[in-house]
């Protein structure tokens, strides 16, 4: 008999399973106001920067998404198991539940034997509410042949172990593509600045516009980065390389516990010969290790993006495949709003103001 849902209160959904088994009560809470979510993220071994309230609040403020957390803990219980989501409502791309938008990964904070009850709840809620789909973005999750979840997107995920000596880490960098280019940048006398000030965010965003236009894709809204900086505080760092005062490359990283996450990078094509991006990565590695970080998360790479995968591999990273999961199966095809050829061509010659406005409109519907 398929599972069915009975609304018992505004906060609780009771999942009734097969005859003879006890029903499981699941609740939804607001992670922006319920302190138990912060407490769980602080201690759970699978938590990441993308689980943090700061990331969820930035999504809510920038795009209007509604963060929610599904849990089996009643309002008076300690939170031990949960999955964070954002409800994305769009008249263009439909209403769906995503865990969580614009995150490279967001593993459900569950043990393996706890997954089936939560998945049953998600699928039943999706059917009952008429959502287009629900999506999970775990680092590791074997859905199994009987699971209603199906693969929707496949990526490479790259990490660099920082527990070795700094000398060993730099020896593992590709000698020609990375080591030689770092030395080139040092000979060129590039200036370096890091922080999260408004002027660094401005330099970063101007370079981001150049990069997105070069790649024929829309930029994230400026407000997204401002809201990330406001809500993540000192864990967000922008690093900028300059030549004679001109910004030539920038990286934006996030820190959570002993992991540093590379999230965004951008550059001015006219100065690529100065090797600003490899040089900035060398700064990230050196400083992260000095500050006690044990892992550098290089983020995800589209499975077919061979050149970007090779670039990350040249830093001595370890890669694994990660799979995003969706229900229902008919929604398995991912949404790629910016990949249409006509839109890509238009992006290449839009003025900055129009490109930014188009990105602000589009990202609200992407999630």
Helices and strands as residue ranges (DSSP letters): E 4-7, E 12-16, E 24-29, H 35-43, G 49-51, H 53-63, E 66-71, E 82-88, E 96-99, G 112-114, H 115-129, E 133-136, E 150-161, H 166-171, I 175-179, H 180-187, E 191-195, H 198-214, H 222-232, G 233-235, E 236-243, E 246-256, E 259-267, G 269-274, H 276-290, E 295-302, H 306-313, E 318-327, G 329-331, G 337-339, H 341-347, H 352-364
